[in-house]
Amino acid sequence: EEERHHLATIFNESLNEIYVFDAETLKFINVNYGAQKNIGYSLEELIEMTPLDIKPNDNRAEFRKTIDVLLKKNVEKVEFETVHKRKDGTEYPVEAHLQLSNLGEKQVFVAIILDITERKNYTTRLENTVEDRTQQLKVALSKEKELNELKTKFLSLVSHEFKTPLSGISTSIM
């Protein structure tokens, strides 16, 4: 009993979103506090919903296709990225880890969801920095080529300017 209580506490206090939903009806059975807090729905609201209600970009057929590989026991776990929609309408990117489990006699799915907003923001910032640096390097390379051309023209001009009087002097000496 103590161990079960400890596991329930871990489930509820996890900062990651954890959803347990029926494999047949897809209705949520339990959702931890971290998920309720992040998505903005209460447990009472969520148990009337399915994962499709919080996944604006997926339809039932696509979602069934994703979970069928688990039901057929082709794989033990499915991982994918998607977008979740909060109660207030805002959307955020997530990484979902989904596996099939049993709750008594009932098959259920356990989904552990990681909010990857910061990871996506970091990647975007990194890509923007790379793009900025690339532009700076292109400008610097262009200036370097321009300076190189000016140097070549200058040396050619100086060489020509020295050759002309030296040719005259050389001719006069001979």
C-alpha positions as CSV (number, residue, x, y, z in Angstrom):
1,E,0.0,0.0,0.0
2,E,2.8,2.3,0.9
3,E,4.6,1.6,-2.4
4,R,1.4,2.2,-4.4
5,H,0.9,5.5,-2.5
6,H,4.5,6.5,-3.3
7,L,4.0,5.7,-7.1
8,A,0.7,7.7,-7.1
9,T,2.6,10.6,-5.6
10,I,5.3,10.4,-8.3
11,F,2.6,10.2,-11.0
12,N,0.8,13.3,-9.6
13,E,3.8,15.4,-8.8
14,S,5.7,14.8,-12.0
15,L,6.4,18.0,-13.9
16,N,6.0,16.2,-17.2
17,E,2.5,15.6,-18.5
18,I,1.3,12.1,-18.0
19,Y,-2.0,11.0,-19.6
20,V,-3.7,7.6,-19.2
21,F,-6.5,6.9,-21.7
22,D,-8.6,4.0,-22.7
23,A,-7.3,2.0,-25.7
24,E,-10.7,1.5,-27.1
25,T,-12.7,4.7,-26.5
26,L,-9.6,6.9,-26.2
27,K,-11.2,8.7,-23.3
28,F,-8.8,10.0,-20.6
29,I,-8.9,7.9,-17.4
30,N,-6.4,9.8,-15.4
31,V,-4.2,12.9,-16.0
32,N,-1.5,14.0,-13.6
33,Y,-1.3,17.5,-12.0
34,G,1.6,18.6,-14.2
35,A,-0.5,18.0,-17.3
36,Q,-3.6,19.7,-15.8
37,K,-1.5,22.7,-14.9
38,N,0.2,23.0,-18.3
39,I,-2.9,22.4,-20.5
40,G,-5.3,24.3,-18.3
41,Y,-8.1,21.8,-18.0
42,S,-9.2,20.2,-14.7
43,L,-9.3,16.4,-14.3
44,E,-13.1,16.5,-14.5
45,E,-12.9,18.2,-17.9
46,L,-10.2,16.0,-19.2
47,I,-12.0,12.7,-18.4
48,E,-14.7,13.8,-20.8
49,M,-12.1,14.3,-23.5
50,T,-9.7,12.3,-25.7
51,P,-6.2,13.1,-26.9
52,L,-7.7,14.3,-30.2
53,D,-9.3,17.1,-28.3
54,I,-5.9,18.5,-27.4
55,K,-4.1,17.7,-30.6
56,P,-5.4,20.3,-33.2
57,N,-3.4,18.9,-36.1
58,D,-4.4,15.2,-35.9
59,N,-7.5,13.4,-37.0
60,R,-8.9,10.2,-35.5
61,A,-7.7,8.0,-38.5
62,E,-4.1,9.3,-38.3
63,F,-4.1,8.8,-34.5
64,R,-5.5,5.3,-34.7
65,K,-2.8,4.5,-37.2
66,T,-0.1,5.7,-34.8
67,I,-1.5,3.6,-31.9
68,D,-2.3,0.5,-33.9
69,V,1.4,-0.5,-34.0
70,L,1.2,-0.7,-30.2
71,L,-2.1,-2.6,-30.2
72,K,-0.6,-5.1,-32.6
73,K,2.4,-5.4,-30.4
74,N,4.8,-4.5,-33.3
75,V,6.6,-2.2,-31.0
76,E,6.6,-1.5,-27.3
77,K,6.8,2.3,-27.4
78,V,6.0,5.0,-30.0
79,E,7.7,8.4,-29.9
80,F,6.7,11.4,-32.0
81,E,6.5,15.2,-32.0
82,T,3.1,16.9,-32.2
83,V,1.4,20.1,-31.0
84,H,-1.0,20.3,-28.0
85,K,-3.6,23.0,-27.6
86,R,-4.3,24.4,-24.2
87,K,-7.8,25.4,-22.9
88,D,-6.9,29.1,-23.6
89,G,-6.3,28.2,-27.2
90,T,-2.5,28.6,-27.2
91,E,-0.5,25.8,-28.8
92,Y,2.9,24.4,-27.8
93,P,5.2,21.7,-29.3
94,V,5.5,18.4,-27.4
95,E,7.4,15.2,-27.6
96,A,5.1,12.2,-26.9
97,H,6.2,8.9,-25.5
98,L,3.3,6.4,-25.8
99,Q,3.0,2.8,-24.7
100,L,0.3,0.3,-24.1
101,S,-0.4,-0.9,-20.6
102,N,-3.1,-2.7,-18.6
103,L,-5.2,-1.2,-15.9
104,G,-6.9,-4.3,-14.4
105,E,-8.6,-6.0,-17.3
106,K,-8.6,-2.9,-19.5
107,Q,-6.0,-2.0,-22.0
108,V,-4.8,1.6,-21.6
109,F,-2.3,3.9,-23.2
110,V,0.2,5.8,-21.0
111,A,1.5,8.9,-22.6
112,I,4.4,10.9,-21.2
113,I,4.5,14.3,-22.8
114,L,7.5,16.6,-22.7
115,D,6.9,20.3,-23.5
116,I,9.7,21.1,-25.9
117,T,9.0,24.8,-26.4
118,E,12.4,25.8,-25.0
119,R,14.2,23.2,-27.2
120,K,12.4,24.5,-30.2
121,N,13.1,28.1,-29.2
122,Y,16.8,27.3,-28.7
123,T,16.9,25.6,-32.1
124,T,15.3,28.5,-33.8
125,R,17.7,31.0,-32.1
126,L,20.6,28.8,-33.0
127,E,19.5,28.6,-36.7
128,N,19.0,32.4,-36.7
129,T,22.5,32.9,-35.2
130,V,24.0,30.6,-37.9
131,E,22.1,32.6,-40.6
132,D,23.4,35.9,-39.2
133,R,27.0,34.6,-39.0
134,T,26.7,33.3,-42.6
135,Q,25.6,36.7,-43.8
136,Q,28.4,38.4,-41.9
137,L,30.9,36.0,-43.5
138,K,29.5,36.6,-47.0
139,V,29.9,40.4,-46.5
140,A,33.4,39.9,-45.1
141,L,34.3,37.7,-48.0
142,S,32.9,40.2,-50.5
143,K,35.0,43.0,-48.9
144,E,38.1,40.8,-48.9
145,K,37.6,40.1,-52.6
146,E,37.1,43.8,-53.3
147,L,40.3,44.6,-51.4
148,N,42.2,41.9,-53.2
149,E,41.1,43.3,-56.5
150,L,42.1,46.8,-55.5
151,K,45.5,45.5,-54.4
152,T,46.0,43.8,-57.7
153,K,45.0,46.9,-59.6
154,F,47.3,49.1,-57.5
155,L,50.3,46.7,-58.0
156,S,49.6,46.6,-61.7
157,L,49.4,50.4,-61.9
158,V,52.6,50.9,-59.8
159,S,54.4,48.3,-61.9
160,H,53.3,50.0,-65.1
161,E,54.2,53.5,-63.8
162,F,57.7,52.3,-62.8
163,K,58.3,50.4,-66.1
164,T,57.6,53.3,-68.3
165,P,60.3,55.7,-67.0
166,L,62.7,52.8,-66.4
167,S,62.2,51.7,-70.1
168,G,63.1,55.2,-71.2
169,I,66.2,55.3,-69.0
170,S,67.2,51.8,-70.1
171,T,66.9,52.8,-73.8
172,S,68.9,56.0,-73.2
173,I,71.7,54.1,-71.5
174,M,72.1,51.6,-74.3
